Amino acid sequence: MRMSDLVAQYIKDVLERQDGEAEIKRNELATTLGCVPSQINYVITSRFTPEQGYIVESRRGGGGYIRITRIKTTRSGAIMHIVNSIGSALDKATAEIMVDNMLDTGVIDARTARLIAAAAGERAYQSVPQQYRDTLRAAVFKNMLLTLLDT
């Protein structure tokens, strides 16, 4: 397992134990996990974003901290949050992250995750000119999520 995966899993474990809110000190966490503090920053900025269902606050200085809060919402609310965060274009990597997050948080089941991932994958857009793929992917992704609101 890569260091970034270990850091992310550690933070997710803390979030789980502390009812969706974790307050960490970057340097202490880096020492605990045996990595550099910049790796903690990378993981937080790439894996704990609003699009993935998290709010991140930080305070710098001697008593500084990073507070990560998992957004608590209903299934429908989570789906609408994701739909509204997509915009007019969606790349494959971001779509994969969104699907993984929805699966991790129980918004969708494994079968639905596989279906959405297939619809958002590059294979589905091979015959579409490159400049239109992300726009089409966003439209398909949003429509699939909106369809889930009825189930």
C-alpha positions as a Markdown table, in Angstrom:
| # | Residue | x | y | z |
|---|---|---|---|---|
| 1 | Met | 0.0 | 0.0 | 0.0 |
| 2 | Arg | 1.3 | 3.4 | -0.9 |
| 3 | Met | 2.0 | 6.0 | 1.8 |
| 4 | Ser | -0.8 | 8.3 | 0.5 |
| 5 | Asp | -3.2 | 5.4 | 0.8 |
| 6 | Leu | -2.0 | 4.8 | 4.4 |
| 7 | Val | -2.5 | 8.4 | 5.3 |
| 8 | Ala | -5.9 | 8.6 | 3.8 |
| 9 | Gln | -7.0 | 5.3 | 5.5 |
| 10 | Tyr | -5.6 | 6.6 | 8.9 |
| 11 | Ile | -7.7 | 9.8 | 8.5 |
| 12 | Lys | -10.8 | 7.9 | 7.5 |
| 13 | Asp | -10.3 | 5.6 | 10.6 |
| 14 | Val | -10.1 | 8.7 | 12.8 |
| 15 | Leu | -13.2 | 10.2 | 11.2 |
| 16 | Glu | -15.1 | 6.9 | 11.8 |
| 17 | Arg | -14.1 | 6.7 | 15.4 |
| 18 | Gln | -14.9 | 10.4 | 16.1 |
| 19 | Asp | -18.3 | 10.5 | 14.4 |
| 20 | Gly | -17.2 | 12.2 | 11.2 |
| 21 | Glu | -14.9 | 14.9 | 12.5 |
| 22 | Ala | -11.1 | 14.7 | 12.9 |
| 23 | Glu | -8.7 | 17.3 | 14.2 |
| 24 | Ile | -5.1 | 16.5 | 13.4 |
| 25 | Lys | -1.8 | 18.2 | 13.7 |
| 26 | Arg | 0.1 | 17.7 | 10.5 |
| 27 | Asn | 3.6 | 17.3 | 12.0 |
| 28 | Glu | 2.4 | 14.9 | 14.6 |
| 29 | Leu | 0.6 | 12.8 | 12.1 |
| 30 | Ala | 3.6 | 12.8 | 9.8 |
| 31 | Thr | 5.8 | 11.6 | 12.6 |
| 32 | Thr | 3.3 | 8.9 | 13.6 |
| 33 | Leu | 3.0 | 7.5 | 10.1 |
| 34 | Gly | 6.7 | 8.0 | 9.2 |
| 35 | Cys | 6.2 | 10.4 | 6.3 |
| 36 | Val | 6.9 | 14.1 | 5.5 |
| 37 | Pro | 4.3 | 16.7 | 6.4 |
| 38 | Ser | 3.8 | 17.7 | 2.7 |
| 39 | Gln | 2.5 | 14.2 | 2.1 |
| 40 | Ile | -0.3 | 14.9 | 4.6 |
| 41 | Asn | -1.1 | 18.1 | 2.8 |
| 42 | Tyr | -1.2 | 16.2 | -0.6 |
| 43 | Val | -3.6 | 13.6 | 0.8 |
| 44 | Ile | -5.9 | 16.1 | 2.4 |
| 45 | Thr | -6.1 | 18.4 | -0.7 |
| 46 | Ser | -6.6 | 15.4 | -3.1 |
| 47 | Arg | -8.8 | 13.0 | -1.1 |
| 48 | Phe | -10.8 | 15.2 | 1.3 |
| 49 | Thr | -12.4 | 17.7 | -0.9 |
| 50 | Pro | -16.0 | 19.1 | -0.9 |
| 51 | Glu | -16.7 | 17.0 | -4.0 |
| 52 | Gln | -15.8 | 14.0 | -2.0 |
| 53 | Gly | -18.0 | 15.0 | 0.9 |
| 54 | Tyr | -15.6 | 16.7 | 3.3 |
| 55 | Ile | -15.1 | 20.2 | 4.7 |
| 56 | Val | -11.5 | 21.0 | 5.6 |
| 57 | Glu | -10.5 | 23.9 | 7.9 |
| 58 | Ser | -7.0 | 24.7 | 8.9 |
| 59 | Arg | -5.3 | 27.0 | 11.4 |
| 60 | Arg | -1.6 | 27.8 | 11.1 |
| 61 | Gly | 0.9 | 28.5 | 13.8 |
| 62 | Gly | 2.2 | 26.7 | 16.9 |
| 63 | Gly | -1.2 | 25.4 | 18.0 |
| 64 | Gly | -2.3 | 24.9 | 14.5 |
| 65 | Tyr | -4.5 | 22.1 | 13.3 |
| 66 | Ile | -6.4 | 20.7 | 10.3 |
| 67 | Arg | -10.0 | 19.8 | 11.0 |
| 68 | Ile | -11.7 | 17.5 | 8.5 |
| 69 | Thr | -15.5 | 17.0 | 8.8 |
| 70 | Arg | -17.5 | 14.5 | 6.8 |
| 71 | Ile | -20.6 | 16.2 | 5.4 |
| 72 | Lys | -23.6 | 14.5 | 6.9 |
| 73 | Thr | -26.6 | 14.3 | 4.6 |
| 74 | Thr | -29.3 | 12.0 | 3.3 |
| 75 | Arg | -28.7 | 9.8 | 0.2 |
| 76 | Ser | -30.7 | 12.2 | -1.9 |
| 77 | Gly | -28.8 | 15.2 | -0.5 |
| 78 | Ala | -25.5 | 13.5 | -1.2 |
| 79 | Ile | -26.5 | 12.7 | -4.8 |
| 80 | Met | -27.6 | 16.3 | -5.4 |
| 81 | His | -24.4 | 17.7 | -3.9 |
| 82 | Ile | -22.4 | 15.6 | -6.3 |
| 83 | Val | -24.6 | 16.5 | -9.3 |
| 84 | Asn | -24.2 | 20.2 | -8.4 |
| 85 | Ser | -20.5 | 19.9 | -8.0 |
| 86 | Ile | -19.8 | 18.4 | -11.4 |
| 87 | Gly | -20.2 | 21.4 | -13.7 |
| 88 | Ser | -20.1 | 21.2 | -17.4 |
| 89 | Ala | -17.2 | 18.8 | -17.8 |
| 90 | Leu | -16.0 | 15.8 | -15.9 |
| 91 | Asp | -12.7 | 13.9 | -16.5 |
| 92 | Lys | -12.3 | 10.2 | -16.0 |
| 93 | Ala | -10.1 | 10.4 | -12.9 |
| 94 | Thr | -12.6 | 12.7 | -11.0 |
| 95 | Ala | -15.5 | 10.5 | -12.0 |
| 96 | Glu | -13.6 | 7.5 | -10.5 |
| 97 | Ile | -13.0 | 9.4 | -7.3 |
| 98 | Met | -16.7 | 10.3 | -7.0 |
| 99 | Val | -17.8 | 6.8 | -7.6 |
| 100 | Asp | -15.4 | 5.4 | -5.0 |
| 101 | Asn | -16.6 | 8.0 | -2.5 |
| 102 | Met | -20.2 | 7.2 | -3.1 |
| 103 | Leu | -19.5 | 3.6 | -2.7 |
| 104 | Asp | -17.4 | 4.2 | 0.5 |
| 105 | Thr | -20.2 | 6.3 | 2.1 |
| 106 | Gly | -23.0 | 3.9 | 1.1 |
| 107 | Val | -24.7 | 6.3 | -1.3 |
| 108 | Ile | -24.5 | 3.5 | -4.0 |
| 109 | Asp | -23.9 | -0.2 | -3.9 |
| 110 | Ala | -21.1 | -2.1 | -5.6 |
| 111 | Arg | -23.2 | -3.0 | -8.7 |
| 112 | Thr | -24.3 | 0.6 | -9.2 |
| 113 | Ala | -20.7 | 1.7 | -8.8 |
| 114 | Arg | -19.6 | -0.7 | -11.5 |
| 115 | Leu | -22.3 | 0.5 | -13.9 |
| 116 | Ile | -21.5 | 4.2 | -13.3 |
| 117 | Ala | -17.8 | 3.5 | -13.6 |
| 118 | Ala | -18.3 | 1.7 | -16.9 |
| 119 | Ala | -20.4 | 4.6 | -18.2 |
| 120 | Ala | -17.8 | 7.1 | -17.2 |
| 121 | Gly | -14.8 | 5.1 | -18.5 |
| 122 | Glu | -12.7 | 6.0 | -21.5 |
| 123 | Arg | -13.9 | 2.9 | -23.4 |
| 124 | Ala | -17.5 | 4.3 | -23.6 |
| 125 | Tyr | -16.2 | 7.5 | -25.3 |
| 126 | Gln | -13.7 | 6.0 | -27.8 |
| 127 | Ser | -15.8 | 7.1 | -30.8 |
| 128 | Val | -16.4 | 10.6 | -29.4 |
| 129 | Pro | -13.8 | 13.3 | -30.4 |
| 130 | Gln | -11.5 | 14.1 | -27.5 |
| 131 | Gln | -12.6 | 17.7 | -27.1 |
| 132 | Tyr | -16.2 | 16.5 | -26.3 |
| 133 | Arg | -15.6 | 13.5 | -24.0 |
| 134 | Asp | -15.5 | 15.3 | -20.7 |
| 135 | Thr | -18.6 | 17.3 | -21.5 |
| 136 | Leu | -20.5 | 14.2 | -22.5 |
| 137 | Arg | -19.2 | 12.3 | -19.5 |
| 138 | Ala | -20.5 | 15.0 | -17.2 |
| 139 | Ala | -24.0 | 14.9 | -18.8 |
| 140 | Val | -24.1 | 11.1 | -18.6 |
| 141 | Phe | -22.8 | 11.0 | -15.0 |
| 142 | Lys | -25.3 | 13.6 | -13.9 |
| 143 | Asn | -28.2 | 11.8 | -15.6 |
| 144 | Met | -27.3 | 8.5 | -14.0 |
| 145 | Leu | -27.2 | 10.1 | -10.6 |
| 146 | Leu | -30.5 | 11.9 | -11.1 |
| 147 | Thr | -32.0 | 8.6 | -12.0 |
| 148 | Leu | -30.9 | 7.2 | -8.7 |
| 149 | Leu | -33.0 | 9.7 | -6.9 |
| 150 | Asp | -36.1 | 7.8 | -8.0 |
| 151 | Thr | -34.9 | 4.5 | -6.5 |
